[in-house]
Amino acid sequence: MRRPGVGLLFLAESAVLREALGPELYEAVLAVRRAEAELFAMFTDADVIKAVRWRY
């Protein structure tokens, strides 16, 4: 079962990530991940896979 946003909680609490990226980039990464979690929250796993697989 997919739980959108759970990983975001770990990212937001990561002092290591904050220090490695610096405050500006860290906040930008969190903003993007929050937007992704919000966007994909209404989709099924299959929909998310179809939307992002082979995209990059």
N, CA, C and O of each residue as an XYZ file, in Angstrom:
224
protein
N       0.837     -1.188      0.000
C       0.000      0.000      0.000
C       0.878      1.246      0.000
O       1.754      1.401      0.851
N       0.641      2.108     -0.935
C       1.401      3.345     -1.069
C       0.858      4.388     -0.099
O      -0.354      4.555      0.030
N       1.757      5.083      0.576
C       1.364      6.130      1.507
C       2.076      7.417      1.133
O       3.164      7.696      1.635
N       1.465      8.205      0.251
C       2.110      9.447     -0.193
C       2.425     10.357      0.985
O       1.602     10.534      1.883
N       3.585     10.914      0.972
C       3.962     11.860      1.997
C       4.721     11.275      3.172
O       5.323     12.025      3.941
N       4.713      9.954      3.338
C       5.422      9.358      4.473
C       6.921      9.595      4.340
O       7.575      9.992      5.305
N       7.460      9.358      3.170
C       8.879      9.615      2.948
C       9.231     11.077      3.122
O      10.346     11.414      3.522
N       8.286     11.936      2.822
C       8.487     13.375      2.974
C       8.743     13.739      4.432
O       9.517     14.653      4.716
N       8.112     13.047      5.340
C       8.345     13.295      6.767
C       9.797     13.018      7.132
O      10.410     13.768      7.893
N      10.341     11.939      6.587
C      11.741     11.607      6.852
C      12.683     12.624      6.208
O      13.690     13.007      6.805
N      12.359     13.058      4.998
C      13.179     14.081      4.350
C      13.183     15.372      5.154
O      14.232     15.986      5.347
N      12.021     15.778      5.617
C      11.887     17.036      6.354
C      12.642     17.009      7.680
O      13.037     18.060      8.183
N      12.846     15.837      8.247
C      13.535     15.711      9.532
C      15.025     15.413      9.386
O      15.720     15.244     10.387
N      15.517     15.348      8.166
C      16.901     14.946      7.937
C      17.872     16.117      8.096
O      17.965     16.992      7.235
N      18.584     16.108      9.208
C      19.615     17.118      9.430
C      20.783     16.924      8.457
O      21.414     17.893      8.035
N      21.062     15.671      8.109
C      22.152     15.368      7.176
C      21.851     15.972      5.806
O      22.714     16.607      5.199
N      20.624     15.773      5.324
C      20.245     16.324      4.023
C      20.279     17.850      4.041
O      20.769     18.481      3.104
N      19.755     18.433      5.114
C      19.750     19.900      5.237
C      21.171     20.446      5.196
O      21.439     21.436      4.515
N      22.071     19.810      5.915
C      23.453     20.277      5.944
C      24.148     20.072      4.601
O      24.904     20.933      4.151
N      23.894     18.942      3.969
C      24.546     18.639      2.689
C      24.091     19.575      1.571
O      24.900     20.003      0.747
N      22.798     19.892      1.543
C      22.260     20.707      0.463
C      22.322     22.205      0.723
O      22.356     23.000     -0.216
N      22.337     22.586      1.978
C      22.224     24.000      2.319
C      20.750     24.364      2.393
O      19.914     23.677      1.806
N      20.423     25.426      3.100
C      19.017     25.746      3.368
C      18.168     26.026      2.126
O      17.016     25.597      2.064
N      18.712     26.731      1.148
C      17.910     27.089     -0.026
C      17.549     25.868     -0.869
O      16.386     25.667     -1.218
N      18.560     25.054     -1.191
C      18.318     23.867     -2.009
C      17.475     22.853     -1.243
O      16.607     22.199     -1.822
N      17.728     22.723      0.056
C      16.956     21.822      0.902
C      15.465     22.170      0.843
O      14.628     21.289      0.648
N      15.141     23.435      1.008
C      13.740     23.868      0.965
C      13.141     23.674     -0.427
O      11.958     23.357     -0.552
N      13.943     23.862     -1.469
C      13.462     23.644     -2.839
C      13.130     22.171     -3.068
O      12.101     21.847     -3.660
N      14.001     21.282     -2.598
C      13.751     19.843     -2.733
C      12.469     19.462     -1.994
O      11.642     18.726     -2.532
N      12.299     19.952     -0.775
C      11.088     19.656     -0.019
C       9.841     20.185     -0.725
O       8.808     19.515     -0.749
N       9.935     21.373     -1.294
C       8.789     21.948     -1.999
C       8.371     21.080     -3.182
O       7.181     20.858     -3.405
N       9.351     20.592     -3.937
C       9.059     19.727     -5.077
C       8.444     18.415     -4.604
O       7.458     17.951     -5.176
N       9.010     17.824     -3.578
C       8.483     16.549     -3.062
C       7.086     16.710     -2.483
O       6.253     15.813     -2.623
N       6.815     17.841     -1.831
C       5.460     18.106     -1.318
C       4.465     18.212     -2.461
O       3.363     17.668     -2.387
N       4.856     18.912     -3.519
C       3.978     19.057     -4.679
C       3.716     17.707     -5.340
O       2.591     17.424     -5.752
N       4.750     16.876     -5.442
C       4.579     15.536     -6.013
C       3.637     14.688     -5.158
O       2.767     13.994     -5.684
N       3.816     14.747     -3.848
C       2.955     13.965     -2.946
C       1.501     14.413     -3.087
O       0.593     13.582     -3.110
N       1.286     15.701     -3.181
C      -0.074     16.224     -3.348
C      -0.665     15.817     -4.698
O      -1.829     15.423     -4.777
N       0.132     15.914     -5.747
C      -0.323     15.569     -7.086
C      -0.709     14.100     -7.198
O      -1.764     13.766     -7.737
N       0.154     13.223     -6.683
C      -0.064     11.791     -6.856
C      -0.922     11.152     -5.772
O      -1.209      9.958     -5.852
N      -1.333     11.896     -4.780
C      -2.130     11.340     -3.683
C      -3.434     10.717     -4.174
O      -3.910      9.742     -3.592
N      -4.009     11.264     -5.226
C      -5.309     10.782     -5.705
C      -5.208      9.641     -6.715
O      -6.227      9.100     -7.145
N      -3.986      9.274     -7.095
C      -3.793      8.260     -8.115
C      -3.493      6.891     -7.515
O      -3.016      6.786     -6.385
N      -3.775      5.862     -8.273
C      -3.415      4.503     -7.868
C      -1.934      4.287     -8.158
O      -1.304      5.080     -8.858
N      -1.391      3.205     -7.611
C       0.006      2.872     -7.891
C       0.249      2.731     -9.388
O       1.251      3.223     -9.907
N      -0.659      2.066    -10.073
C      -0.514      1.853    -11.524
C      -0.504      3.192    -12.268
O       0.247      3.362    -13.228
N      -1.321      4.126    -11.835
C      -1.354      5.448    -12.477
C      -0.030      6.186    -12.289
O       0.479      6.807    -13.222
N       0.521      6.114    -11.084
C       1.795      6.778    -10.806
C       2.910      6.156    -11.639
O       3.726      6.868    -12.225
N       2.942      4.842    -11.689
C       3.963      4.156    -12.486
C       3.862      4.561    -13.953
O       4.873      4.845    -14.595
N       2.664      4.586    -14.469
C       2.456      4.965    -15.873
C       2.897      6.407    -16.122
O       3.447      6.716    -17.179
N       2.660      7.269    -15.169
C       2.992      8.688    -15.336
C       4.495      8.966    -15.295
O       4.975      9.870    -15.978
N       5.233      8.201    -14.504
C       6.652      8.541    -14.317
C       7.651      7.535    -14.888
O       8.838      7.835    -15.015
N       7.173      6.360    -15.225
C       8.105      5.338    -15.733
C       8.649      5.746    -17.092
O       7.909      6.210    -17.960
N       9.904      5.575    -17.256
C      10.643      5.890    -18.497
C      10.633      7.375    -18.827
O      10.964      7.760    -19.949
N      10.269      8.193    -17.892
C      10.219      9.624    -18.159
C      11.608     10.249    -18.189
O      11.864     11.183    -18.949
N      12.475      9.739    -17.378
C      13.801     10.382    -17.267
C      14.834      9.527    -17.880
O      16.010      9.890    -17.888
